[in-house]
Amino acid sequence: ASMEFLTTLWLPIVVAAVLVFVVSSIIHMCLPIHKGDYRKLPDEAGLLETLRQKGLEPGFYVFPCAPSMKEMGSPEMAEKYNRGPVGSMMIHPSGPPAIGRSLVQWFVFSIAIGVFVAYVARLALGAGAGFFAVFRLTGTVAVLGYAVSAIPDAIWKGQSWRITAKYVLDGVAYGLVTGAAFGWLWPDAA
């Protein structure tokens, strides 16, 4: 009985994921909203050659990097932080970006958000609930999943709040289409 919501709500879960996929594609491919979110490194060729020579493995790097929390407060680390630069860097595997793989992962993530939305909605709403009641609840839960999840990148990874705000707005759009899909396809009977 605990998983029955999946059998009754599979259609809005899938439709919401498809709509989010379409809306996100429009936002990122057709609209200039995210143009300029990333900046090119100065002397990119020279910096990339230096990084290649260091043999960096794929992963997330921070600099300067203290070996422990205790050493983070040392005068030596304070000097490194003050001298700068201070930042983080994500190194991906070499080769062209795996956009197909990323798109599949994005769709699976959207399905997962839809499953959580369906679970919460099924706990709170009965069959036959009206469009706006379903839209309000499911849209809110979806916004929490899509929009709020962008905020830690500004808090912990140094992403600018301007860029983060754009991702939050994207997430609100995804939440609204998710809420609309659930409101439209909410079952009339259990």
Summary of the structure (lengths in Angstrom):
residues: 190
radius of gyration: 21.5
end to end distance: 12.1
largest distance: 66.8
contacts: 497
relative contact order: 0.17
helix: 68%
strand: 5%
